[in-house]
Amino acid sequence: MARNPEDVLKEVVMLPGVSGHEGAVRDYIRKHVGKQTREDAMGNLIFEMGGGKGPSIAIVAHMDEVGLMVSNILDDGNIKFKVIGGIYDQMLVARAVEIHTAKGIVRGAVGYNAPHLSIGRDPKDVLTWDKLVIDVGTRSRKETEALGVKFLDPVIIKKDWFRVNRKMVCSRSLDNRVGVTALLGVFDNLKNAKFKGKVSLIWTVQEEIGLRGANVIANTMNFDYVIALDTYSTTDSPGLDKYYQPVYLGKGPVLRMVDVRMIASPKFCERLTAIAKKEKIPLQYGVTGGSTDGAIIQTSGAITMPIGIPMRYTHSATEIVHMDDFANLIRLLTAAVKDINK
């Protein structure tokens, strides 16, 4: 990645890509990688290198982000929406949003009535998504439609990008644009390499609504080894009980050994640990909730390891990652591919 990695990451993060609407991210990847990529019927993007009789390895990262979708336009001009993916209700209230229409971006806000007018409402009550609307400043359905807003348009929570304490960055949808961009870094490192086997770099769709793109990969492609890139919710945030072994920002990528849908390969763990030790790459190990694309691809018979970049405040508007972890993730992946293809 000849350009500043943080600049590339920021560009990818700021792209819209609600599950099922990953086109802008896919176009960016194509521009970076070249015309050799192919897109399957689901929308997954695949780039393959090598193809000999050696071992095959795939590295997978999902392009989609959690978000919203227009589900109705009311007579008063306000917009009802459906949540796409794991967004908590308390994160939605009083948020600025962007509706991505055929005519361009329409900005609005998820309204929240002032406490001065909230007679009889307990301020501690959480308003669920079905009771909320997006206000785009109109007074009628016709006026809202004139802006270009239509049923099924994707909606993202407005994104900001800023540094936190020198080496950390904070933004929305770092999950999983960090993985998407890391995979671009691996491409840059290996695009001129020679391989005994096959190396597949795969950017998947609809992970946030049930690993849908990865399910297609599992049913249409076969690999000896699979690494699934994603973020990993750290345990170093304020107010968390330490029932999981601590994982920290800035202390290296995380081998996600156990989550709710899979147990990673112990043998692959040993191999990656040896690689990291040889290359002097810091490494962490984790047990957590949630899941990754690796869970579904593992069922095809591949030796599988999900690797995450530590991240605070997952699925919120203020996700935080450490740029040292990002750099070390690319180093680890590059070294792993070279080691497997010796």
PLY file of the C-alpha trace (Angstrom):
ply
format ascii 1.0
element vertex 342
property float x
property float y
property float z
element edge 341
property int vertex1
property int vertex2
end_header
0.00 0.00 0.00
2.15 2.82 -1.35
-0.19 5.51 -0.06
-0.58 6.39 3.60
-2.52 3.36 5.01
-4.64 5.60 7.22
-5.75 7.65 4.22
-6.81 4.51 2.37
-8.63 3.18 5.44
-10.49 6.46 5.84
-11.61 6.41 2.20
-12.95 2.88 2.55
-14.65 3.60 5.89
-16.49 6.62 4.52
-18.05 4.65 1.67
-21.69 3.62 2.16
-22.26 -0.12 2.26
-25.32 -1.29 4.20
-25.85 -5.05 3.83
-27.18 -5.75 0.34
-25.87 -2.39 -0.95
-22.10 -2.93 -1.02
-21.60 -1.57 -4.54
-19.52 1.51 -3.63
-17.09 -0.64 -1.62
-16.91 -3.22 -4.38
-16.14 -0.52 -6.97
-13.33 0.86 -4.79
-11.76 -2.60 -4.45
-11.98 -3.19 -8.21
-10.24 0.11 -8.87
-7.44 -0.82 -6.46
-6.98 -4.47 -7.46
-7.76 -4.35 -11.18
-9.97 -6.07 -13.70
-8.83 -9.56 -12.70
-11.42 -9.67 -9.95
-14.66 -11.57 -10.53
-18.05 -11.06 -8.90
-20.30 -14.00 -8.12
-24.10 -13.99 -8.26
-24.35 -12.99 -4.58
-22.07 -9.97 -5.01
-18.92 -11.38 -3.41
-15.72 -10.11 -5.03
-12.94 -12.63 -5.64
-9.31 -12.21 -6.69
-7.16 -15.30 -7.26
-3.39 -15.71 -7.55
-1.38 -18.81 -8.36
-3.19 -22.06 -9.04
-0.61 -24.84 -8.88
-0.78 -28.10 -6.95
0.27 -26.56 -3.65
-2.06 -25.75 -0.74
-4.91 -23.30 -1.29
-5.62 -20.47 1.12
-8.40 -17.89 1.20
-8.51 -14.67 3.19
-12.02 -13.31 3.57
-13.33 -9.91 4.75
-16.91 -8.66 4.63
-17.71 -5.36 2.91
-21.08 -4.61 4.46
-21.95 -2.47 7.47
-24.95 -2.36 9.77
-27.43 0.36 8.89
-31.05 1.13 8.05
-33.44 0.88 5.11
-36.44 3.03 4.20
-39.53 0.95 5.00
-42.25 3.58 4.52
-42.78 7.28 3.79
-45.55 8.74 5.95
-48.15 11.26 4.83
-46.47 13.94 6.97
-43.16 13.45 5.11
-41.34 11.59 7.87
-39.65 8.30 7.06
-40.03 4.96 8.79
-37.11 2.57 8.60
-36.04 -0.99 9.27
-32.81 -1.82 11.07
-30.35 -3.89 8.99
-27.95 -5.86 11.20
-27.08 -5.55 14.86
-27.79 -1.95 15.83
-29.01 -1.34 19.36
-32.06 0.89 19.78
-30.29 3.25 22.18
-27.75 4.05 19.47
-30.37 5.34 17.04
-32.00 8.19 18.91
-30.94 11.73 17.92
-28.54 10.56 15.20
-27.76 12.30 11.94
-28.30 9.97 8.98
-27.73 9.90 5.22
-30.23 8.33 2.84
-28.54 7.12 -0.33
-30.99 7.69 -3.18
-30.79 7.47 -6.96
-30.63 11.29 -6.96
-27.85 11.49 -4.35
-27.55 11.79 -0.60
-30.49 13.11 1.42
-29.55 14.11 4.95
-31.86 13.84 7.91
-32.08 13.14 11.62
-33.65 10.45 13.75
-35.86 12.73 15.83
-36.12 12.76 19.61
-38.69 15.03 21.24
-37.31 17.52 23.74
-37.60 16.62 27.44
-39.61 19.81 27.87
-42.44 18.14 25.90
-42.07 14.60 27.18
-44.77 14.65 29.83
-45.27 11.27 31.43
-42.26 9.64 29.77
-39.48 8.20 31.86
-36.26 9.66 30.39
-34.54 6.33 31.09
-36.87 4.45 28.75
-35.27 3.37 25.47
-37.32 4.11 22.36
-37.26 1.09 20.05
-36.51 1.52 16.34
-40.12 0.91 15.30
-41.23 4.02 17.23
-38.69 6.32 15.57
-38.75 8.28 12.32
-36.23 10.05 10.11
-36.96 13.75 9.69
-35.74 15.21 6.39
-37.41 18.58 6.88
-40.47 17.97 4.73
-44.20 18.25 5.42
-45.66 15.68 3.04
-44.94 12.35 1.38
-44.90 14.07 -2.00
-42.25 16.54 -0.81
-40.07 13.73 0.58
-40.36 11.74 -2.63
-39.43 14.86 -4.60
-36.07 14.79 -2.78
-35.49 11.37 -4.33
-36.28 9.20 -1.30
-37.87 5.87 -2.19
-38.98 2.71 -0.45
-35.97 0.37 0.15
-33.30 3.10 -0.08
-30.33 2.30 2.21
-29.57 4.63 5.12
-26.30 5.02 7.01
-25.62 6.74 10.29
-23.52 9.79 9.49
-19.81 9.09 9.77
-17.06 11.20 11.27
-13.33 10.38 11.35
-10.84 11.60 13.89
-7.71 10.56 15.73
-7.74 9.57 19.38
-4.48 9.83 21.34
-2.12 9.86 18.34
-2.31 6.26 17.05
-6.01 5.44 17.38
-8.82 6.38 15.01
-12.52 6.69 15.73
-15.30 6.33 13.18
-18.43 4.45 12.19
-18.15 1.17 10.17
-14.56 0.37 11.05
-16.30 -2.99 11.34
-15.31 -4.32 8.91
-13.69 -1.79 6.61
-10.50 -2.44 8.57
-10.57 -6.01 7.26
-11.45 -4.84 3.72
-8.51 -2.43 3.69
-6.11 -4.91 5.29
-6.91 -7.28 2.45
-5.98 -4.54 -0.02
-2.66 -4.26 1.84
-2.11 -8.02 1.47
-2.81 -7.70 -2.26
-0.21 -4.94 -2.57
2.37 -7.06 -0.73
1.78 -10.24 -2.74
0.61 -9.17 -6.21
4.01 -9.90 -7.77
4.75 -13.08 -5.78
4.89 -16.62 -7.19
2.79 -19.31 -5.53
2.92 -23.10 -5.55
-0.76 -23.23 -4.68
-3.72 -20.86 -5.00
-4.31 -17.70 -2.98
-7.83 -16.25 -2.99
-8.62 -12.80 -1.62
-12.38 -12.56 -1.08
-14.54 -9.61 -0.09
-17.97 -10.86 0.98
-21.45 -9.35 1.24
-24.25 -9.48 3.83
-22.18 -10.77 6.73
-24.06 -8.57 9.18
-27.40 -10.26 8.48
-26.24 -13.86 8.84
-22.98 -14.56 6.94
-24.95 -14.75 3.69
-22.12 -14.06 1.25
-19.77 -16.45 3.03
-22.41 -19.16 2.80
-22.25 -18.91 -1.00
-18.43 -19.11 -0.89
-18.64 -22.21 1.31
-20.92 -23.89 -1.23
-19.08 -22.93 -4.40
-15.35 -22.92 -3.52
-12.95 -25.22 -1.67
-9.82 -24.30 0.28
-7.26 -26.00 2.51
-6.90 -22.95 4.77
-9.21 -20.01 5.45
-8.55 -16.82 7.42
-11.62 -14.70 8.15
-10.83 -11.05 8.86
-13.06 -9.03 11.11
-12.95 -6.78 14.13
-12.74 -8.11 17.69
-14.61 -6.42 20.51
-12.02 -5.56 23.13
-12.44 -6.13 26.84
-10.50 -3.01 27.83
-13.51 -0.68 27.63
-14.89 0.97 30.79
-17.57 -0.90 32.72
-16.96 -4.41 31.34
-16.74 -7.45 33.58
-13.55 -9.41 32.96
-15.12 -12.81 32.34
-13.21 -12.98 29.05
-9.42 -12.88 28.95
-8.47 -9.26 28.33
-7.79 -8.11 24.77
-6.28 -4.67 24.34
-5.95 -2.02 21.67
-2.38 -1.71 20.43
-1.20 -5.19 21.48
-1.63 -6.94 18.17
-4.19 -8.86 16.09
-6.39 -11.42 17.86
-6.75 -15.10 17.02
-10.48 -15.58 17.69
-10.34 -19.10 19.13
-13.96 -19.48 20.28
-17.18 -17.59 19.60
-20.86 -18.56 19.52
-20.66 -20.40 16.18
-17.21 -21.92 15.89
-14.02 -23.21 17.50
-10.94 -22.28 15.50
-8.31 -24.82 14.47
-5.77 -25.41 17.28
-3.17 -26.56 14.72
-3.62 -23.39 12.68
-3.28 -21.43 15.91
0.09 -23.08 16.58
1.27 -22.33 13.06
0.21 -18.66 13.16
1.77 -18.28 16.60
5.08 -19.60 15.25
4.88 -17.24 12.26
4.14 -14.26 14.50
7.04 -15.16 16.81
9.44 -15.47 13.89
8.33 -12.12 12.41
8.20 -10.42 15.83
4.51 -9.57 15.42
2.52 -9.12 18.65
-0.42 -11.50 18.90
-3.42 -11.91 21.20
-5.91 -14.74 21.72
-9.61 -14.39 22.37
-12.86 -16.04 23.40
-15.91 -13.93 22.61
-19.50 -13.70 21.43
-20.77 -13.01 17.93
-19.45 -14.74 14.84
-17.55 -14.25 11.58
-17.57 -15.46 7.98
-15.13 -18.13 9.14
-17.90 -20.04 10.95
-19.80 -20.86 7.78
-16.75 -21.48 5.55
-15.28 -23.84 8.16
-18.21 -26.21 7.50
-16.89 -26.79 3.98
-13.93 -28.59 5.53
-11.27 -25.87 5.55
-8.74 -25.39 8.35
-10.05 -22.07 9.58
-8.91 -19.17 11.77
-10.81 -15.92 12.32
-8.40 -13.07 12.99
-9.67 -9.80 14.39
-8.31 -6.33 14.90
-9.11 -5.16 18.45
-11.91 -2.59 18.46
-13.86 -0.72 21.11
-17.58 0.04 20.93
-18.56 -2.39 18.16
-21.58 -1.41 16.00
-21.70 2.04 17.53
-21.08 5.42 15.91
-17.74 5.68 17.73
-15.79 2.51 16.98
-12.08 2.81 17.85
-9.07 0.88 16.52
-5.31 1.25 16.88
-3.28 1.81 13.71
-0.40 -0.34 15.01
-2.81 -3.30 15.13
-3.86 -2.53 11.56
-0.23 -2.55 10.34
0.57 -5.74 12.25
-2.52 -7.46 10.86
-1.28 -6.88 7.29
2.20 -8.12 8.27
0.78 -11.29 9.84
-1.45 -12.11 6.88
1.35 -11.55 4.38
3.71 -13.77 6.35
1.06 -16.48 6.75
0.39 -16.71 3.01
4.12 -16.95 2.27
4.60 -19.63 4.93
1.74 -21.81 3.71
3.01 -21.54 0.11
6.62 -22.41 0.83
0 1
1 2
2 3
3 4
4 5
5 6
6 7
7 8
8 9
9 10
10 11
11 12
12 13
13 14
14 15
15 16
16 17
17 18
18 19
19 20
20 21
21 22
22 23
23 24
24 25
25 26
26 27
27 28
28 29
29 30
30 31
31 32
32 33
33 34
34 35
35 36
36 37
37 38
38 39
39 40
40 41
41 42
42 43
43 44
44 45
45 46
46 47
47 48
48 49
49 50
50 51
51 52
52 53
53 54
54 55
55 56
56 57
57 58
58 59
59 60
60 61
61 62
62 63
63 64
64 65
65 66
66 67
67 68
68 69
69 70
70 71
71 72
72 73
73 74
74 75
75 76
76 77
77 78
78 79
79 80
80 81
81 82
82 83
83 84
84 85
85 86
86 87
87 88
88 89
89 90
90 91
91 92
92 93
93 94
94 95
95 96
96 97
97 98
98 99
99 100
100 101
101 102
102 103
103 104
104 105
105 106
106 107
107 108
108 109
109 110
110 111
111 112
112 113
113 114
114 115
115 116
116 117
117 118
118 119
119 120
120 121
121 122
122 123
123 124
124 125
125 126
126 127
127 128
128 129
129 130
130 131
131 132
132 133
133 134
134 135
135 136
136 137
137 138
138 139
139 140
140 141
141 142
142 143
143 144
144 145
145 146
146 147
147 148
148 149
149 150
150 151
151 152
152 153
153 154
154 155
155 156
156 157
157 158
158 159
159 160
160 161
161 162
162 163
163 164
164 165
165 166
166 167
167 168
168 169
169 170
170 171
171 172
172 173
173 174
174 175
175 176
176 177
177 178
178 179
179 180
180 181
181 182
182 183
183 184
184 185
185 186
186 187
187 188
188 189
189 190
190 191
191 192
192 193
193 194
194 195
195 196
196 197
197 198
198 199
199 200
200 201
201 202
202 203
203 204
204 205
205 206
206 207
207 208
208 209
209 210
210 211
211 212
212 213
213 214
214 215
215 216
216 217
217 218
218 219
219 220
220 221
221 222
222 223
223 224
224 225
225 226
226 227
227 228
228 229
229 230
230 231
231 232
232 233
233 234
234 235
235 236
236 237
237 238
238 239
239 240
240 241
241 242
242 243
243 244
244 245
245 246
246 247
247 248
248 249
249 250
250 251
251 252
252 253
253 254
254 255
255 256
256 257
257 258
258 259
259 260
260 261
261 262
262 263
263 264
264 265
265 266
266 267
267 268
268 269
269 270
270 271
271 272
272 273
273 274
274 275
275 276
276 277
277 278
278 279
279 280
280 281
281 282
282 283
283 284
284 285
285 286
286 287
287 288
288 289
289 290
290 291
291 292
292 293
293 294
294 295
295 296
296 297
297 298
298 299
299 300
300 301
301 302
302 303
303 304
304 305
305 306
306 307
307 308
308 309
309 310
310 311
311 312
312 313
313 314
314 315
315 316
316 317
317 318
318 319
319 320
320 321
321 322
322 323
323 324
324 325
325 326
326 327
327 328
328 329
329 330
330 331
331 332
332 333
333 334
334 335
335 336
336 337
337 338
338 339
339 340
340 341
